[in-house]
Every structure is written in C-alpha cells, then in structure tokens.
C-alpha cells in the first residue's frame, strides 16, 4: 500500500477513519505504518437534514491504525459539487 500512496503525494485525498469520519486534504507524507500527514485539511460532516458541513482543520496527522480507506479526489468533479445541497448519513464506526 505504501508504494501506491507515493502516487498520491501532493494530491488531494479523502481519508475515511474507523470511527466513520471523512477527512479531505493534500497528502504531504506517510510512513510504513500508513500514518499520514494532510495539509489544508477539512472534515466533511454528513447530515440527513442539512447540507454537508466542511470543518477546516489545517495540518493533520492521522494514525495508520485508525485509517480504513484512502482515495484520491477528482478535483474537477469535487469542485462542481454543491455540498450545501447534499444530504447523507454519517458512516457508522467499524468494529474489528
């Protein structure tokens, strides 16, 4: 997985954590245990009754043992989304 993450360096990624949170930011670094450093990070908080709230967080270090998924964001598509109009449930926590 680490070699795959190298292709994401300096690109905007979405990181889903085991507690169901969604962080979006620029991948600036990672290590062999998949701890990741994100820059210009915000958390997308989903709500079934309101639009998606984007909470600015700045520089973040996310522990690898808490990460479920890392994926590259299509910046063009992401830029066209109207987050205030999107509705959705929070992801449940994962138990393993």
Phi and psi restraints in degrees (range 20) as a CNS / XPLOR table:
assign (resid 1 and name C) (resid 2 and name N)
       (resid 2 and name CA) (resid 2 and name C) 1.0 -60.9 20.0 2
assign (resid 2 and name N) (resid 2 and name CA)
       (resid 2 and name C) (resid 3 and name N) 1.0 -39.1 20.0 2
assign (resid 2 and name C) (resid 3 and name N)
       (resid 3 and name CA) (resid 3 and name C) 1.0 -66.4 20.0 2
assign (resid 3 and name N) (resid 3 and name CA)
       (resid 3 and name C) (resid 4 and name N) 1.0 -33.2 20.0 2
assign (resid 3 and name C) (resid 4 and name N)
       (resid 4 and name CA) (resid 4 and name C) 1.0 -67.2 20.0 2
assign (resid 4 and name N) (resid 4 and name CA)
       (resid 4 and name C) (resid 5 and name N) 1.0 -38.3 20.0 2
assign (resid 4 and name C) (resid 5 and name N)
       (resid 5 and name CA) (resid 5 and name C) 1.0 -64.3 20.0 2
assign (resid 5 and name N) (resid 5 and name CA)
       (resid 5 and name C) (resid 6 and name N) 1.0 -28.1 20.0 2
assign (resid 5 and name C) (resid 6 and name N)
       (resid 6 and name CA) (resid 6 and name C) 1.0 -57.6 20.0 2
assign (resid 6 and name N) (resid 6 and name CA)
       (resid 6 and name C) (resid 7 and name N) 1.0 -34.5 20.0 2
assign (resid 6 and name C) (resid 7 and name N)
       (resid 7 and name CA) (resid 7 and name C) 1.0 -70.5 20.0 2
assign (resid 7 and name N) (resid 7 and name CA)
       (resid 7 and name C) (resid 8 and name N) 1.0 -18.4 20.0 2
assign (resid 7 and name C) (resid 8 and name N)
       (resid 8 and name CA) (resid 8 and name C) 1.0 -90.6 20.0 2
assign (resid 8 and name N) (resid 8 and name CA)
       (resid 8 and name C) (resid 9 and name N) 1.0 -8.7 20.0 2
assign (resid 8 and name C) (resid 9 and name N)
       (resid 9 and name CA) (resid 9 and name C) 1.0 -55.9 20.0 2
assign (resid 9 and name N) (resid 9 and name CA)
       (resid 9 and name C) (resid 10 and name N) 1.0 134.6 20.0 2
assign (resid 9 and name C) (resid 10 and name N)
       (resid 10 and name CA) (resid 10 and name C) 1.0 65.3 20.0 2
assign (resid 10 and name N) (resid 10 and name CA)
       (resid 10 and name C) (resid 11 and name N) 1.0 19.3 20.0 2
assign (resid 10 and name C) (resid 11 and name N)
       (resid 11 and name CA) (resid 11 and name C) 1.0 -114.4 20.0 2
assign (resid 11 and name N) (resid 11 and name CA)
       (resid 11 and name C) (resid 12 and name N) 1.0 158.0 20.0 2
assign (resid 11 and name C) (resid 12 and name N)
       (resid 12 and name CA) (resid 12 and name C) 1.0 -79.9 20.0 2
assign (resid 12 and name N) (resid 12 and name CA)
       (resid 12 and name C) (resid 13 and name N) 1.0 128.5 20.0 2
assign (resid 12 and name C) (resid 13 and name N)
       (resid 13 and name CA) (resid 13 and name C) 1.0 -127.1 20.0 2
assign (resid 13 and name N) (resid 13 and name CA)
       (resid 13 and name C) (resid 14 and name N) 1.0 159.4 20.0 2
assign (resid 13 and name C) (resid 14 and name N)
       (resid 14 and name CA) (resid 14 and name C) 1.0 -110.1 20.0 2
assign (resid 14 and name N) (resid 14 and name CA)
       (resid 14 and name C) (resid 15 and name N) 1.0 132.3 20.0 2
assign (resid 14 and name C) (resid 15 and name N)
       (resid 15 and name CA) (resid 15 and name C) 1.0 -120.9 20.0 2
assign (resid 15 and name N) (resid 15 and name CA)
       (resid 15 and name C) (resid 16 and name N) 1.0 122.2 20.0 2
assign (resid 15 and name C) (resid 16 and name N)
       (resid 16 and name CA) (resid 16 and name C) 1.0 -100.8 20.0 2
assign (resid 16 and name N) (resid 16 and name CA)
       (resid 16 and name C) (resid 17 and name N) 1.0 130.0 20.0 2
assign (resid 16 and name C) (resid 17 and name N)
       (resid 17 and name CA) (resid 17 and name C) 1.0 -101.8 20.0 2
assign (resid 17 and name N) (resid 17 and name CA)
       (resid 17 and name C) (resid 18 and name N) 1.0 166.2 20.0 2
assign (resid 17 and name C) (resid 18 and name N)
       (resid 18 and name CA) (resid 18 and name C) 1.0 -65.1 20.0 2
assign (resid 18 and name N) (resid 18 and name CA)
       (resid 18 and name C) (resid 19 and name N) 1.0 -18.2 20.0 2
assign (resid 18 and name C) (resid 19 and name N)
       (resid 19 and name CA) (resid 19 and name C) 1.0 -92.4 20.0 2
assign (resid 19 and name N) (resid 19 and name CA)
       (resid 19 and name C) (resid 20 and name N) 1.0 9.6 20.0 2
assign (resid 19 and name C) (resid 20 and name N)
       (resid 20 and name CA) (resid 20 and name C) 1.0 88.0 20.0 2
assign (resid 20 and name N) (resid 20 and name CA)
       (resid 20 and name C) (resid 21 and name N) 1.0 8.8 20.0 2
assign (resid 20 and name C) (resid 21 and name N)
       (resid 21 and name CA) (resid 21 and name C) 1.0 -84.0 20.0 2
assign (resid 21 and name N) (resid 21 and name CA)
       (resid 21 and name C) (resid 22 and name N) 1.0 151.7 20.0 2
assign (resid 21 and name C) (resid 22 and name N)
       (resid 22 and name CA) (resid 22 and name C) 1.0 -121.8 20.0 2
assign (resid 22 and name N) (resid 22 and name CA)
       (resid 22 and name C) (resid 23 and name N) 1.0 111.7 20.0 2
assign (resid 22 and name C) (resid 23 and name N)
       (resid 23 and name CA) (resid 23 and name C) 1.0 -106.4 20.0 2
assign (resid 23 and name N) (resid 23 and name CA)
       (resid 23 and name C) (resid 24 and name N) 1.0 136.5 20.0 2
assign (resid 23 and name C) (resid 24 and name N)
       (resid 24 and name CA) (resid 24 and name C) 1.0 -125.4 20.0 2
assign (resid 24 and name N) (resid 24 and name CA)
       (resid 24 and name C) (resid 25 and name N) 1.0 128.4 20.0 2
assign (resid 24 and name C) (resid 25 and name N)
       (resid 25 and name CA) (resid 25 and name C) 1.0 -171.5 20.0 2
assign (resid 25 and name N) (resid 25 and name CA)
       (resid 25 and name C) (resid 26 and name N) 1.0 179.0 20.0 2
assign (resid 25 and name C) (resid 26 and name N)
       (resid 26 and name CA) (resid 26 and name C) 1.0 -86.9 20.0 2
assign (resid 26 and name N) (resid 26 and name CA)
       (resid 26 and name C) (resid 27 and name N) 1.0 122.2 20.0 2
assign (resid 26 and name C) (resid 27 and name N)
       (resid 27 and name CA) (resid 27 and name C) 1.0 -70.9 20.0 2
assign (resid 27 and name N) (resid 27 and name CA)
       (resid 27 and name C) (resid 28 and name N) 1.0 116.2 20.0 2
assign (resid 27 and name C) (resid 28 and name N)
       (resid 28 and name CA) (resid 28 and name C) 1.0 -106.0 20.0 2
assign (resid 28 and name N) (resid 28 and name CA)
       (resid 28 and name C) (resid 29 and name N) 1.0 -18.9 20.0 2
assign (resid 28 and name C) (resid 29 and name N)
       (resid 29 and name CA) (resid 29 and name C) 1.0 -177.3 20.0 2
assign (resid 29 and name N) (resid 29 and name CA)
       (resid 29 and name C) (resid 30 and name N) 1.0 165.3 20.0 2
assign (resid 29 and name C) (resid 30 and name N)
       (resid 30 and name CA) (resid 30 and name C) 1.0 -160.2 20.0 2
assign (resid 30 and name N) (resid 30 and name CA)
       (resid 30 and name C) (resid 31 and name N) 1.0 166.6 20.0 2
assign (resid 30 and name C) (resid 31 and name N)
       (resid 31 and name CA) (resid 31 and name C) 1.0 -127.5 20.0 2
assign (resid 31 and name N) (resid 31 and name CA)
       (resid 31 and name C) (resid 32 and name N) 1.0 -173.1 20.0 2
assign (resid 31 and name C) (resid 32 and name N)
       (resid 32 and name CA) (resid 32 and name C) 1.0 -66.5 20.0 2
assign (resid 32 and name N) (resid 32 and name CA)
       (resid 32 and name C) (resid 33 and name N) 1.0 -18.8 20.0 2
assign (resid 32 and name C) (resid 33 and name N)
       (resid 33 and name CA) (resid 33 and name C) 1.0 -99.9 20.0 2
assign (resid 33 and name N) (resid 33 and name CA)
       (resid 33 and name C) (resid 34 and name N) 1.0 14.3 20.0 2
assign (resid 33 and name C) (resid 34 and name N)
       (resid 34 and name CA) (resid 34 and name C) 1.0 63.1 20.0 2
assign (resid 34 and name N) (resid 34 and name CA)
       (resid 34 and name C) (resid 35 and name N) 1.0 27.0 20.0 2
assign (resid 34 and name C) (resid 35 and name N)
       (resid 35 and name CA) (resid 35 and name C) 1.0 -66.7 20.0 2
assign (resid 35 and name N) (resid 35 and name CA)
       (resid 35 and name C) (resid 36 and name N) 1.0 134.7 20.0 2
assign (resid 35 and name C) (resid 36 and name N)
       (resid 36 and name CA) (resid 36 and name C) 1.0 -124.0 20.0 2
assign (resid 36 and name N) (resid 36 and name CA)
       (resid 36 and name C) (resid 37 and name N) 1.0 149.5 20.0 2
assign (resid 36 and name C) (resid 37 and name N)
       (resid 37 and name CA) (resid 37 and name C) 1.0 -112.0 20.0 2
assign (resid 37 and name N) (resid 37 and name CA)
       (resid 37 and name C) (resid 38 and name N) 1.0 123.6 20.0 2
assign (resid 37 and name C) (resid 38 and name N)
       (resid 38 and name CA) (resid 38 and name C) 1.0 -115.1 20.0 2
assign (resid 38 and name N) (resid 38 and name CA)
       (resid 38 and name C) (resid 39 and name N) 1.0 138.3 20.0 2
assign (resid 38 and name C) (resid 39 and name N)
       (resid 39 and name CA) (resid 39 and name C) 1.0 -110.4 20.0 2
assign (resid 39 and name N) (resid 39 and name CA)
       (resid 39 and name C) (resid 40 and name N) 1.0 151.3 20.0 2
assign (resid 39 and name C) (resid 40 and name N)
       (resid 40 and name CA) (resid 40 and name C) 1.0 51.8 20.0 2
assign (resid 40 and name N) (resid 40 and name CA)
       (resid 40 and name C) (resid 41 and name N) 1.0 46.8 20.0 2
assign (resid 40 and name C) (resid 41 and name N)
       (resid 41 and name CA) (resid 41 and name C) 1.0 -83.1 20.0 2
assign (resid 41 and name N) (resid 41 and name CA)
       (resid 41 and name C) (resid 42 and name N) 1.0 145.4 20.0 2
assign (resid 41 and name C) (resid 42 and name N)
       (resid 42 and name CA) (resid 42 and name C) 1.0 -138.6 20.0 2
assign (resid 42 and name N) (resid 42 and name CA)
       (resid 42 and name C) (resid 43 and name N) 1.0 152.1 20.0 2
assign (resid 42 and name C) (resid 43 and name N)
       (resid 43 and name CA) (resid 43 and name C) 1.0 -100.4 20.0 2
assign (resid 43 and name N) (resid 43 and name CA)
       (resid 43 and name C) (resid 44 and name N) 1.0 133.0 20.0 2
assign (resid 43 and name C) (resid 44 and name N)
       (resid 44 and name CA) (resid 44 and name C) 1.0 -96.4 20.0 2
assign (resid 44 and name N) (resid 44 and name CA)
       (resid 44 and name C) (resid 45 and name N) 1.0 116.5 20.0 2
assign (resid 44 and name C) (resid 45 and name N)
       (resid 45 and name CA) (resid 45 and name C) 1.0 -105.7 20.0 2
assign (resid 45 and name N) (resid 45 and name CA)
       (resid 45 and name C) (resid 46 and name N) 1.0 115.5 20.0 2
assign (resid 45 and name C) (resid 46 and name N)
       (resid 46 and name CA) (resid 46 and name C) 1.0 -90.5 20.0 2
assign (resid 46 and name N) (resid 46 and name CA)
       (resid 46 and name C) (resid 47 and name N) 1.0 145.7 20.0 2
assign (resid 46 and name C) (resid 47 and name N)
       (resid 47 and name CA) (resid 47 and name C) 1.0 -146.1 20.0 2
assign (resid 47 and name N) (resid 47 and name CA)
       (resid 47 and name C) (resid 48 and name N) 1.0 135.0 20.0 2
assign (resid 47 and name C) (resid 48 and name N)
       (resid 48 and name CA) (resid 48 and name C) 1.0 -72.6 20.0 2
assign (resid 48 and name N) (resid 48 and name CA)
       (resid 48 and name C) (resid 49 and name N) 1.0 -15.3 20.0 2
assign (resid 48 and name C) (resid 49 and name N)
       (resid 49 and name CA) (resid 49 and name C) 1.0 -108.2 20.0 2
assign (resid 49 and name N) (resid 49 and name CA)
       (resid 49 and name C) (resid 50 and name N) 1.0 -16.3 20.0 2
assign (resid 49 and name C) (resid 50 and name N)
       (resid 50 and name CA) (resid 50 and name C) 1.0 -131.5 20.0 2
assign (resid 50 and name N) (resid 50 and name CA)
       (resid 50 and name C) (resid 51 and name N) 1.0 174.5 20.0 2
assign (resid 50 and name C) (resid 51 and name N)
       (resid 51 and name CA) (resid 51 and name C) 1.0 -71.8 20.0 2
assign (resid 51 and name N) (resid 51 and name CA)
       (resid 51 and name C) (resid 52 and name N) 1.0 174.2 20.0 2
assign (resid 51 and name C) (resid 52 and name N)
       (resid 52 and name CA) (resid 52 and name C) 1.0 -73.2 20.0 2
assign (resid 52 and name N) (resid 52 and name CA)
       (resid 52 and name C) (resid 53 and name N) 1.0 124.9 20.0 2
assign (resid 52 and name C) (resid 53 and name N)
       (resid 53 and name CA) (resid 53 and name C) 1.0 -90.0 20.0 2
assign (resid 53 and name N) (resid 53 and name CA)
       (resid 53 and name C) (resid 54 and name N) 1.0 134.6 20.0 2
assign (resid 53 and name C) (resid 54 and name N)
       (resid 54 and name CA) (resid 54 and name C) 1.0 -112.0 20.0 2
assign (resid 54 and name N) (resid 54 and name CA)
       (resid 54 and name C) (resid 55 and name N) 1.0 109.1 20.0 2
assign (resid 54 and name C) (resid 55 and name N)
       (resid 55 and name CA) (resid 55 and name C) 1.0 -96.0 20.0 2
assign (resid 55 and name N) (resid 55 and name CA)
       (resid 55 and name C) (resid 56 and name N) 1.0 113.9 20.0 2
assign (resid 55 and name C) (resid 56 and name N)
       (resid 56 and name CA) (resid 56 and name C) 1.0 -68.9 20.0 2
assign (resid 56 and name N) (resid 56 and name CA)
       (resid 56 and name C) (resid 57 and name N) 1.0 134.6 20.0 2
assign (resid 56 and name C) (resid 57 and name N)
       (resid 57 and name CA) (resid 57 and name C) 1.0 -125.2 20.0 2
assign (resid 57 and name N) (resid 57 and name CA)
       (resid 57 and name C) (resid 58 and name N) 1.0 -17.8 20.0 2
assign (resid 57 and name C) (resid 58 and name N)
       (resid 58 and name CA) (resid 58 and name C) 1.0 78.0 20.0 2
assign (resid 58 and name N) (resid 58 and name CA)
       (resid 58 and name C) (resid 59 and name N) 1.0 -139.2 20.0 2
assign (resid 58 and name C) (resid 59 and name N)
       (resid 59 and name CA) (resid 59 and name C) 1.0 -77.8 20.0 2
assign (resid 59 and name N) (resid 59 and name CA)
       (resid 59 and name C) (resid 60 and name N) 1.0 130.3 20.0 2
assign (resid 59 and name C) (resid 60 and name N)
       (resid 60 and name CA) (resid 60 and name C) 1.0 -133.8 20.0 2
assign (resid 60 and name N) (resid 60 and name CA)
       (resid 60 and name C) (resid 61 and name N) 1.0 144.0 20.0 2
assign (resid 60 and name C) (resid 61 and name N)
       (resid 61 and name CA) (resid 61 and name C) 1.0 -113.6 20.0 2
assign (resid 61 and name N) (resid 61 and name CA)
       (resid 61 and name C) (resid 62 and name N) 1.0 119.4 20.0 2
assign (resid 61 and name C) (resid 62 and name N)
       (resid 62 and name CA) (resid 62 and name C) 1.0 -109.7 20.0 2
assign (resid 62 and name N) (resid 62 and name CA)
       (resid 62 and name C) (resid 63 and name N) 1.0 129.7 20.0 2
assign (resid 62 and name C) (resid 63 and name N)
       (resid 63 and name CA) (resid 63 and name C) 1.0 -71.7 20.0 2
assign (resid 63 and name N) (resid 63 and name CA)
       (resid 63 and name C) (resid 64 and name N) 1.0 136.1 20.0 2
assign (resid 63 and name C) (resid 64 and name N)
       (resid 64 and name CA) (resid 64 and name C) 1.0 -61.0 20.0 2
assign (resid 64 and name N) (resid 64 and name CA)
       (resid 64 and name C) (resid 65 and name N) 1.0 -33.6 20.0 2
assign (resid 64 and name C) (resid 65 and name N)
       (resid 65 and name CA) (resid 65 and name C) 1.0 -73.8 20.0 2
assign (resid 65 and name N) (resid 65 and name CA)
       (resid 65 and name C) (resid 66 and name N) 1.0 -5.2 20.0 2
assign (resid 65 and name C) (resid 66 and name N)
       (resid 66 and name CA) (resid 66 and name C) 1.0 -106.0 20.0 2
assign (resid 66 and name N) (resid 66 and name CA)
       (resid 66 and name C) (resid 67 and name N) 1.0 -3.5 20.0 2
assign (resid 66 and name C) (resid 67 and name N)
       (resid 67 and name CA) (resid 67 and name C) 1.0 -93.4 20.0 2
assign (resid 67 and name N) (resid 67 and name CA)
       (resid 67 and name C) (resid 68 and name N) 1.0 131.2 20.0 2
assign (resid 67 and name C) (resid 68 and name N)
       (resid 68 and name CA) (resid 68 and name C) 1.0 -100.7 20.0 2
assign (resid 68 and name N) (resid 68 and name CA)
       (resid 68 and name C) (resid 69 and name N) 1.0 -40.4 20.0 2
assign (resid 68 and name C) (resid 69 and name N)
       (resid 69 and name CA) (resid 69 and name C) 1.0 -149.7 20.0 2
assign (resid 69 and name N) (resid 69 and name CA)
       (resid 69 and name C) (resid 70 and name N) 1.0 140.8 20.0 2
assign (resid 69 and name C) (resid 70 and name N)
       (resid 70 and name CA) (resid 70 and name C) 1.0 -129.9 20.0 2
assign (resid 70 and name N) (resid 70 and name CA)
       (resid 70 and name C) (resid 71 and name N) 1.0 127.4 20.0 2
assign (resid 70 and name C) (resid 71 and name N)
       (resid 71 and name CA) (resid 71 and name C) 1.0 -141.6 20.0 2
assign (resid 71 and name N) (resid 71 and name CA)
       (resid 71 and name C) (resid 72 and name N) 1.0 147.2 20.0 2
assign (resid 71 and name C) (resid 72 and name N)
       (resid 72 and name CA) (resid 72 and name C) 1.0 -75.5 20.0 2
assign (resid 72 and name N) (resid 72 and name CA)
       (resid 72 and name C) (resid 73 and name N) 1.0 140.6 20.0 2
assign (resid 72 and name C) (resid 73 and name N)
       (resid 73 and name CA) (resid 73 and name C) 1.0 -91.8 20.0 2
assign (resid 73 and name N) (resid 73 and name CA)
       (resid 73 and name C) (resid 74 and name N) 1.0 134.6 20.0 2
assign (resid 73 and name C) (resid 74 and name N)
       (resid 74 and name CA) (resid 74 and name C) 1.0 -79.4 20.0 2
assign (resid 74 and name N) (resid 74 and name CA)
       (resid 74 and name C) (resid 75 and name N) 1.0 104.0 20.0 2
assign (resid 74 and name C) (resid 75 and name N)
       (resid 75 and name CA) (resid 75 and name C) 1.0 -62.4 20.0 2
assign (resid 75 and name N) (resid 75 and name CA)
       (resid 75 and name C) (resid 76 and name N) 1.0 -36.1 20.0 2
assign (resid 75 and name C) (resid 76 and name N)
       (resid 76 and name CA) (resid 76 and name C) 1.0 -64.6 20.0 2
assign (resid 76 and name N) (resid 76 and name CA)
       (resid 76 and name C) (resid 77 and name N) 1.0 -49.2 20.0 2
assign (resid 76 and name C) (resid 77 and name N)
       (resid 77 and name CA) (resid 77 and name C) 1.0 -64.8 20.0 2
assign (resid 77 and name N) (resid 77 and name CA)
       (resid 77 and name C) (resid 78 and name N) 1.0 -44.1 20.0 2
assign (resid 77 and name C) (resid 78 and name N)
       (resid 78 and name CA) (resid 78 and name C) 1.0 -61.6 20.0 2
assign (resid 78 and name N) (resid 78 and name CA)
       (resid 78 and name C) (resid 79 and name N) 1.0 -36.9 20.0 2
assign (resid 78 and name C) (resid 79 and name N)
       (resid 79 and name CA) (resid 79 and name C) 1.0 -68.9 20.0 2
assign (resid 79 and name N) (resid 79 and name CA)
       (resid 79 and name C) (resid 80 and name N) 1.0 -23.5 20.0 2
assign (resid 79 and name C) (resid 80 and name N)
       (resid 80 and name CA) (resid 80 and name C) 1.0 -88.3 20.0 2
assign (resid 80 and name N) (resid 80 and name CA)
       (resid 80 and name C) (resid 81 and name N) 1.0 -11.9 20.0 2
assign (resid 80 and name C) (resid 81 and name N)
       (resid 81 and name CA) (resid 81 and name C) 1.0 -72.6 20.0 2
assign (resid 81 and name N) (resid 81 and name CA)
       (resid 81 and name C) (resid 82 and name N) 1.0 139.5 20.0 2
assign (resid 81 and name C) (resid 82 and name N)
       (resid 82 and name CA) (resid 82 and name C) 1.0 -101.2 20.0 2
assign (resid 82 and name N) (resid 82 and name CA)
       (resid 82 and name C) (resid 83 and name N) 1.0 92.2 20.0 2
assign (resid 82 and name C) (resid 83 and name N)
       (resid 83 and name CA) (resid 83 and name C) 1.0 -63.5 20.0 2
assign (resid 83 and name N) (resid 83 and name CA)
       (resid 83 and name C) (resid 84 and name N) 1.0 -28.6 20.0 2
assign (resid 83 and name C) (resid 84 and name N)
       (resid 84 and name CA) (resid 84 and name C) 1.0 -65.7 20.0 2
assign (resid 84 and name N) (resid 84 and name CA)
       (resid 84 and name C) (resid 85 and name N) 1.0 -22.3 20.0 2
assign (resid 84 and name C) (resid 85 and name N)
       (resid 85 and name CA) (resid 85 and name C) 1.0 -95.9 20.0 2
assign (resid 85 and name N) (resid 85 and name CA)
       (resid 85 and name C) (resid 86 and name N) 1.0 -12.5 20.0 2
assign (resid 85 and name C) (resid 86 and name N)
       (resid 86 and name CA) (resid 86 and name C) 1.0 -79.1 20.0 2
assign (resid 86 and name N) (resid 86 and name CA)
       (resid 86 and name C) (resid 87 and name N) 1.0 139.9 20.0 2
assign (resid 86 and name C) (resid 87 and name N)
       (resid 87 and name CA) (resid 87 and name C) 1.0 -123.8 20.0 2
assign (resid 87 and name N) (resid 87 and name CA)
       (resid 87 and name C) (resid 88 and name N) 1.0 147.5 20.0 2
assign (resid 87 and name C) (resid 88 and name N)
       (resid 88 and name CA) (resid 88 and name C) 1.0 -177.1 20.0 2
assign (resid 88 and name N) (resid 88 and name CA)
       (resid 88 and name C) (resid 89 and name N) 1.0 159.1 20.0 2
assign (resid 88 and name C) (resid 89 and name N)
       (resid 89 and name CA) (resid 89 and name C) 1.0 -85.1 20.0 2
assign (resid 89 and name N) (resid 89 and name CA)
       (resid 89 and name C) (resid 90 and name N) 1.0 149.2 20.0 2
assign (resid 89 and name C) (resid 90 and name N)
       (resid 90 and name CA) (resid 90 and name C) 1.0 -64.8 20.0 2
assign (resid 90 and name N) (resid 90 and name CA)
       (resid 90 and name C) (resid 91 and name N) 1.0 147.1 20.0 2
assign (resid 90 and name C) (resid 91 and name N)
       (resid 91 and name CA) (resid 91 and name C) 1.0 -70.7 20.0 2
assign (resid 91 and name N) (resid 91 and name CA)
       (resid 91 and name C) (resid 92 and name N) 1.0 140.7 20.0 2
assign (resid 91 and name C) (resid 92 and name N)
       (resid 92 and name CA) (resid 92 and name C) 1.0 -72.7 20.0 2
assign (resid 92 and name N) (resid 92 and name CA)
       (resid 92 and name C) (resid 93 and name N) 1.0 159.3 20.0 2
assign (resid 92 and name C) (resid 93 and name N)
       (resid 93 and name CA) (resid 93 and name C) 1.0 -66.9 20.0 2
assign (resid 93 and name N) (resid 93 and name CA)
       (resid 93 and name C) (resid 94 and name N) 1.0 147.2 20.0 2
assign (resid 93 and name C) (resid 94 and name N)
       (resid 94 and name CA) (resid 94 and name C) 1.0 -95.7 20.0 2
assign (resid 94 and name N) (resid 94 and name CA)
       (resid 94 and name C) (resid 95 and name N) 1.0 136.7 20.0 2
assign (resid 94 and name C) (resid 95 and name N)
       (resid 95 and name CA) (resid 95 and name C) 1.0 -115.0 20.0 2
assign (resid 95 and name N) (resid 95 and name CA)
       (resid 95 and name C) (resid 96 and name N) 1.0 125.9 20.0 2
